[in-house]
Amino acid sequence: MANDPLLGPVVVSADEIAARVVELGAEISKDYAERPPLLVGVLKGAFVFLADLARAISLPAELDFMAVASYGTATKTSGVVRIVKDLDIDLTGRHVIVIEDIVDSGLTLSYLRKSLLARGPESLSICTLLKKTGQQRADFDVEYVGFEIDPEFVIGYGLDVAERYRNLPDLRVYLAGEPE
């Protein structure tokens, strides 16, 4: 991939990601010291971040996964959200942290948040690797943010375009722009 003409400049390096994940893990460990959390990874984009973050949390956290679809093969949300894979664990009375790869408009996460709150968790927080500046159209708090980035289309560290580039160790601008 080194000579791939679609790979643009590095937005966040692998070293910066690793350091920030350790910081987020320590922060979550402190905040949830008396109430070990259930980490809910949103597939597929958050799987790399969740794996690293889970190892950085010094608590006996449990993991589960959801998959939601709002983009299809496009890079802009359609506004229609479908749960493609639901949770296996009951949320009643649990302290839940939703682990996301990126918050763009926030519409998908807003839908997911409402759906999860209806399941009776004791608490629900959001942790995202990336938050695009000035793009949010939904109003809710994101308690843990890895990095705020400009509204560019980025790939790597779990984020993809047409299922490619998830295995890059850093985050880069995708030079082909936003595919439709």
Phi, psi and omega in degrees: 000350185303326182259017181291118183290350179270352179274116181268197182295154176289129177268316176221124183284162177300321179294319178296319178298311182302316181294318182290324177297319177299316178298315179297319178300318178294319180295314178295319178301319179291312184294332184247022185304322182262004183209079183310133187271162167260118179269121180252107179276134178265113183280153000264338191301330186270000188297321180291313178301313180299317180300314180291319181295318180301321179288338180272352179268127185265038179232162177281067182285148173259159181234144169212170186225148171230154171231129177236153180232127173218351184256330189064231178260001180275177178247002174245138181296143177279343183089348178257121185250133175237139171273115184269324175223123182264171180290153174262340185258138175289135183270351185307122177072008182268156173262109190251135172238118177277127181255116183244156175278316185207140172252116180256265177285332182087357183294315179297314181295325177298316177297313181298317180300313179298318179298316181288322178298328179292348182266007171078035176290155175294320177210158179217123177235163179240136173232122179235143176293314185231144172227120179283132182287137173070016184253346188291131176245358177246148186252102174200160181275143169247107189290326183232118181236126177290301183215142168264132182232161175294158182285066175250158177277116183244152180226162178109165179048044178103336180275142189227173162226120182051043178070010179254157173078003179301332186273004174294141182281346181236181177251130184228157172288137175269115190286344179281004182078202182261107180296148180270000000 
